[in-house]
Amino acid sequence: MSAEPWLTSLLTATAQAGYELAIKLSRMAVKITQPSDDVRRVLRPIYEKDVAALIASSHVVAVQFAIIAAATDYWQCPKGST
C-alpha cells in the first residue's frame, strides 16, 4: 500500500465530485489488488471488451458512490426535498 495517504475524506461538495471520488476509489482498489502496471496493461484489452466485466465495474462504482453519498449526508439536502 501507499505510504502517502491519498484518501483524506469521503466528504465532497457536490454529487459530481462524489461520483468522481467513487471512480477513483474503484480504480485504486484495482491498483492495490494488482500492483503490477505490466499485468494491468496486459489484462485491460481482455476486460474492456467483456460486457460482464464492464457491468461489474459499474456496480463497484455505484456501491462506492452510495457510500460517499451517505458519508456526505446526501449533499446535505433537507429531508423531503428533491
C-alpha positions in Angstrom: 0.0 0.0 0.0 1.0 3.6 -0.5 3.0 5.3 2.3 1.4 8.6 1.3 -2.3 9.0 2.2 -4.3 9.6 -0.9 -7.8 9.4 0.7 -8.2 12.0 3.3 -12.0 12.2 3.4 -15.2 10.8 1.8 -16.8 14.2 2.1 -17.4 16.0 -1.2 -19.0 19.3 -2.0 -21.2 18.0 -4.9 -22.7 14.8 -6.2 -20.4 15.2 -9.3 -17.3 15.3 -7.1 -18.7 12.3 -5.1 -19.1 10.3 -8.3 -15.5 11.2 -9.4 -14.3 10.1 -6.0 -16.2 6.8 -6.4 -14.4 6.2 -9.7 -11.0 6.9 -8.0 -11.8 4.6 -5.1 -12.7 1.8 -7.6 -9.5 2.4 -9.7 -7.3 2.5 -6.6 -8.8 -0.9 -5.4 -7.7 -2.5 -8.7 -4.3 -0.9 -8.4 -3.8 -2.1 -4.9 -5.2 -5.6 -5.7 -2.9 -5.9 -8.8 0.1 -3.6 -8.2 1.9 -4.5 -11.4 1.4 -1.9 -14.2 2.5 -4.5 -16.7 -0.1 -7.1 -15.7 -2.9 -4.5 -15.7 -1.8 -3.4 -19.1 -2.0 -7.0 -20.4 -5.4 -7.6 -18.8 -7.1 -4.3 -19.9 -7.7 -5.3 -23.6 -9.3 -8.5 -22.3 -11.8 -7.0 -19.8 -12.5 -3.8 -21.8 -14.4 -6.0 -24.3 -16.1 -8.2 -21.7 -19.7 -6.9 -21.1 -19.9 -8.8 -17.7 -16.7 -7.2 -16.5 -17.8 -3.7 -17.5 -21.2 -4.2 -15.7 -19.3 -5.4 -12.7 -17.1 -2.3 -12.8 -20.1 -0.1 -13.0 -21.6 -1.9 -10.0 -18.4 -1.3 -7.9 -18.5 2.4 -8.8 -22.2 2.5 -7.8 -21.5 0.9 -4.4 -18.7 3.3 -3.8 -20.9 6.3 -4.8 -23.6 5.1 -2.4 -21.1 5.0 0.5 -19.8 8.5 -0.4 -23.4 9.9 -0.7 -24.2 8.5 2.8 -21.0 9.9 4.2 -21.8 13.4 2.9 -25.4 13.1 4.2 -26.6 13.1 0.5 -25.1 16.5 0.0 -27.0 17.8 3.0 -30.3 18.0 1.2 -33.2 18.7 3.6 -35.3 15.6 4.1 -38.2 15.5 1.7 -36.7 17.9 -0.9 -35.6 16.8 -4.3 
